Amino acid sequence: MDGHHDTGGALRAVLDRAGTPSVPEGLLDEALARGGRLRRRRMMARGAAGTLGAAALVAGLVVTVPALGAGPDRTAPPAASGARSTPTPSASPSGGEGAAVQALFPDEDDLRGLRYRGGPMTGPDQPAVLGPQICDSTVVGPARGAVDPVDVATMGAVLPEVTEEGVDDASFTVAAWTDSRGWQQLVADTGPCRWIGVEQVPWPGGDRPDRLLLVGRDDPRWVVAVRRVGTRSVAVSIHRSGTTDPTVEAVRLVGLMATRLEDSPWPAVGP
């Protein structure tokens, strides 16, 4: 039996022991296939050790699949009792709110080949940065005084063609807190969700208190750029191969989002 089937069987057993509902065979296989690169990038094993860590990994992979075009009907199984894992965002907002949210994200023409998989998803109690954060309290430990975002909007994009170096993709996040502690905890890695598989590096041109740059520990083609806009933040988590510089792309795209957020009333929170 190959490693893919060994891993799938082991993870399904973990989910069964954790009391989660059955995950469709096809969905688990798809999550594992796409998760090969994600696991290397995020190094989930570093922080998500043990049974609950493995369950959190599966939940993270299943959440990732809809962003990559697997379909809106596929959602993550709930976490084991007492554990907080990344929840499934709500459906895309409609009407005036939907237009305001959509306007925060880069136009598809700005993505240099990447294509969105669906519209923005919104909802509270999500990571402030989609992709390189884990929110399972049984893994990251108690976070006393941690400030959760009161609203989050996310979008995912992927390069239609798979390259020899894997899948090129990106995740975009807009988050809002009631006060500045949310940003402070994000930088200090003391919030309800913690960084995993990435490490902080200097911002191009010099560090600034309203900007944060991280790079994958085992994959330098994975770059995360975050900027603060008042009590809100915008983030880009991107993986690009070939001649496309992921740092340049992440900084460019997050700058575009920051400019749009400055002129946007959504989400209207904080002083």
C-alpha positions as CSV (number, residue, x, y, z in Angstrom):
1,M,0.0,0.0,0.0
2,D,1.5,3.4,-1.0
3,G,2.0,6.4,1.4
4,H,-1.1,8.2,0.1
5,H,-3.4,5.3,1.2
6,D,-1.5,4.7,4.4
7,T,-2.0,8.4,5.3
8,G,-5.6,8.4,4.3
9,G,-6.4,5.3,6.4
10,A,-4.6,6.7,9.4
11,L,-6.3,10.1,9.2
12,R,-9.7,8.5,8.7
13,A,-9.1,6.4,11.8
14,V,-8.1,9.6,13.7
15,L,-11.3,11.2,12.6
16,D,-13.4,8.2,13.7
17,R,-11.7,8.2,17.2
18,A,-12.3,12.0,17.4
19,G,-16.0,11.4,16.8
20,T,-16.2,13.5,13.6
21,P,-18.8,12.6,10.9
22,S,-17.7,10.5,8.0
23,V,-15.7,12.3,5.3
24,P,-16.6,11.2,1.7
25,E,-13.9,9.0,0.2
26,G,-13.4,11.2,-2.8
27,L,-13.1,14.4,-0.7
28,L,-10.5,12.9,1.6
29,D,-8.5,11.7,-1.4
30,E,-8.7,15.1,-3.1
31,A,-7.6,16.8,0.1
32,L,-4.7,14.5,0.6
33,A,-3.6,14.9,-3.0
34,R,-3.6,18.7,-2.8
35,G,-2.3,18.5,0.8
36,G,1.0,17.0,-0.3
37,R,2.4,20.4,-1.0
38,L,0.4,22.2,1.7
39,R,1.8,19.8,4.3
40,R,5.3,20.5,3.3
41,R,4.7,24.3,3.2
42,R,2.8,24.5,6.5
43,M,4.7,21.9,8.4
44,M,1.7,21.0,10.4
45,A,3.6,18.3,12.1
46,R,5.7,20.9,13.9
47,G,2.8,22.3,15.9
48,A,0.0,19.9,15.5
49,A,1.4,16.8,17.0
50,G,-0.6,13.8,18.2
51,T,-4.1,12.6,17.5
52,L,-5.8,16.0,17.7
53,G,-3.0,17.6,15.6
54,A,-3.7,15.0,12.8
55,A,-7.4,15.7,13.0
56,A,-6.8,19.4,12.8
57,L,-4.7,18.8,9.7
58,V,-7.5,16.9,8.0
59,A,-9.9,19.7,8.9
60,G,-7.5,22.3,7.4
61,L,-7.2,20.3,4.2
62,V,-10.9,19.9,3.8
63,V,-11.5,23.6,4.4
64,T,-8.9,24.4,1.8
65,V,-10.6,22.3,-1.0
66,P,-13.5,24.7,-1.6
67,A,-11.1,27.6,-2.1
68,L,-9.4,25.6,-4.8
69,G,-12.6,24.8,-6.6
70,A,-13.9,21.6,-5.1
71,G,-17.4,23.0,-4.8
72,P,-19.4,24.9,-2.2
73,D,-21.1,21.9,-0.8
74,R,-18.0,20.5,0.8
75,T,-17.4,21.6,4.3
76,A,-15.1,20.7,7.1
77,P,-16.2,18.3,9.8
78,P,-16.6,19.8,13.2
79,A,-13.7,19.6,15.6
80,A,-13.5,17.1,18.5
81,S,-15.2,18.3,21.7
82,G,-13.2,21.1,23.4
83,A,-11.2,21.9,20.3
84,R,-11.4,25.0,18.2
85,S,-10.5,24.5,14.6
86,T,-10.9,26.7,11.6
87,P,-14.7,27.0,11.0
88,T,-16.3,27.0,7.6
89,P,-17.0,30.5,6.4
90,S,-20.6,31.5,5.5
91,A,-21.8,31.9,2.0
92,S,-20.9,35.0,-0.1
93,P,-22.7,38.1,1.1
94,S,-25.2,39.7,-1.2
95,G,-26.5,43.1,-2.2
96,G,-24.6,46.2,-1.2
97,E,-22.5,44.4,1.4
98,G,-21.4,41.8,-1.2
99,A,-20.2,44.5,-3.5
100,A,-18.3,46.3,-0.7
101,V,-16.6,43.0,0.3
102,Q,-15.8,42.0,-3.3
103,A,-14.2,45.5,-3.9
104,L,-11.6,44.8,-1.2
105,F,-9.9,42.0,-3.2
106,P,-7.6,42.3,-6.2
107,D,-9.2,42.1,-9.6
108,E,-8.5,38.9,-11.3
109,D,-6.5,40.8,-13.9
110,D,-4.1,41.7,-11.1
111,L,-3.3,38.0,-10.2
112,R,-1.0,37.3,-13.1
113,G,-2.6,34.0,-14.2
114,L,-4.3,32.9,-11.0
115,R,-8.1,32.6,-11.1
116,Y,-10.6,32.9,-8.3
117,R,-12.6,29.9,-7.2
118,G,-15.9,31.5,-6.2
119,G,-16.7,34.8,-4.5
120,P,-15.7,36.1,-1.1
121,M,-16.7,34.1,2.0
122,T,-17.4,36.0,5.3
123,G,-18.0,35.2,8.9
124,P,-16.5,35.7,12.4
125,D,-14.2,33.4,14.4
126,Q,-11.8,32.6,11.6
127,P,-8.1,33.1,11.3
128,A,-7.0,36.6,10.5
129,V,-4.7,35.1,7.8
130,L,-6.1,32.2,5.8
131,G,-3.5,29.4,5.3
132,P,-0.6,29.7,7.7
133,Q,-2.5,29.8,11.0
134,I,-3.9,27.1,13.2
135,C,-6.7,27.9,15.7
136,D,-7.2,24.6,17.5
137,S,-6.9,25.5,21.2
138,T,-5.9,21.9,22.1
139,V,-2.8,22.4,19.9
140,V,-1.8,26.0,20.4
141,G,-2.8,26.0,24.1
142,P,-4.9,28.5,26.0
143,A,-4.7,32.1,24.8
144,R,-5.7,34.3,27.7
145,G,-6.9,37.7,26.7
146,A,-6.8,36.7,23.1
147,V,-8.9,38.9,20.8
148,D,-10.8,37.2,18.0
149,P,-11.6,39.0,14.8
150,V,-15.2,40.2,14.8
151,D,-15.5,39.8,11.0
152,V,-13.4,38.1,8.3
153,A,-13.7,37.9,4.5
154,T,-11.6,35.4,2.4
155,M,-11.0,34.5,-1.2
156,G,-8.9,31.8,-2.8
157,A,-7.3,31.7,-6.2
158,V,-5.3,29.0,-8.1
159,L,-3.3,28.8,-11.3
160,P,-5.4,26.6,-13.6
161,E,-2.3,24.7,-14.9
162,V,-0.3,22.6,-12.5
163,T,3.5,23.3,-12.9
164,E,6.3,20.9,-12.3
165,E,6.8,22.6,-8.9
166,G,3.3,22.0,-7.8
167,V,0.2,24.1,-7.6
168,D,0.5,27.9,-7.7
169,D,-2.2,29.5,-5.5
170,A,-3.0,32.4,-3.2
171,S,-5.4,33.1,-0.3
172,F,-6.6,36.6,0.5
173,T,-8.0,37.7,3.9
174,V,-9.5,40.9,5.3
175,A,-10.0,40.9,9.1
176,A,-11.3,43.3,11.7
177,W,-11.0,43.6,15.4
178,T,-12.7,45.8,18.0
179,D,-9.4,47.4,18.9
180,S,-5.7,47.4,18.2
181,R,-4.9,44.4,20.4
182,G,-5.9,42.1,17.6
183,W,-3.0,43.4,15.4
184,Q,-0.6,43.4,18.3
185,Q,-1.4,39.7,19.1
186,L,-1.1,38.8,15.4
187,V,2.5,40.2,15.3
188,A,3.5,38.7,18.7
189,D,1.9,35.4,17.8
190,T,-0.2,35.4,21.1
191,G,-3.7,35.5,19.6
192,P,-6.3,32.7,19.4
193,C,-4.7,31.5,16.1
194,R,-0.9,30.9,15.8
195,W,1.5,30.9,12.9
196,I,2.6,27.5,11.7
197,G,5.2,26.5,9.1
198,V,6.3,30.1,8.5
199,E,8.8,32.5,10.1
200,Q,9.1,36.3,10.1
201,V,11.5,38.0,7.8
202,P,12.3,41.7,7.2
203,W,9.9,43.7,5.1
204,P,11.5,44.9,1.8
205,G,13.0,48.3,2.4
206,G,12.9,48.0,6.2
207,D,10.4,46.9,8.9
208,R,7.5,49.0,9.8
209,P,5.0,48.5,12.7
210,D,2.0,48.2,10.3
211,R,3.5,45.5,8.1
212,L,4.5,41.8,8.6
213,L,6.2,39.4,6.2
214,L,6.7,35.7,6.7
215,V,8.2,32.9,4.6
216,G,7.7,29.2,4.6
217,R,10.3,27.4,6.7
218,D,10.8,24.6,4.2
219,D,9.5,26.4,1.1
220,P,10.8,29.9,0.3
221,R,8.3,30.1,-2.6
222,W,5.5,30.4,0.0
223,V,5.2,34.0,1.2
224,V,2.8,35.7,3.5
225,A,2.4,39.5,3.6
226,V,0.1,41.3,6.1
227,R,-0.7,45.0,6.5
228,R,-2.6,46.9,9.2
229,V,-5.2,49.5,8.4
230,G,-6.5,50.9,11.6
231,T,-8.2,48.1,13.6
232,R,-8.4,46.0,10.4
233,S,-5.8,44.0,8.4
234,V,-5.3,42.6,4.9
235,A,-3.2,39.5,4.1
236,V,-2.0,37.6,1.1
237,S,-0.6,34.1,1.4
238,I,0.8,33.1,-1.9
239,H,2.9,30.3,-3.5
240,R,4.4,31.0,-6.9
241,S,6.9,29.0,-8.9
242,G,9.0,29.7,-12.0
243,T,10.2,33.2,-12.6
244,T,7.4,34.9,-10.6
245,D,8.9,36.3,-7.4
246,P,6.4,35.4,-4.6
247,T,7.7,38.2,-2.3
248,V,7.2,40.8,-4.9
249,E,3.8,39.5,-5.7
250,A,2.7,39.2,-2.0
251,V,3.9,42.8,-1.2
252,R,2.2,44.2,-4.4
253,L,-1.1,42.5,-3.8
254,V,-1.4,43.2,-0.1
255,G,-0.6,46.9,-0.9
256,L,-3.4,47.0,-3.4
257,M,-5.7,45.5,-0.8
258,A,-4.6,48.0,1.9
259,T,-5.4,50.9,-0.4
260,R,-8.8,49.6,-1.1
261,L,-9.5,48.9,2.6
262,E,-8.6,52.5,3.5
263,D,-11.5,53.7,1.4
264,S,-13.9,51.0,2.4
265,P,-16.6,51.1,5.2
266,W,-16.5,47.3,5.5
267,P,-16.2,46.0,8.1
268,A,-17.1,49.0,10.3
269,V,-15.6,48.3,13.7
270,G,-13.2,49.8,16.2
271,P,-12.3,53.4,16.9
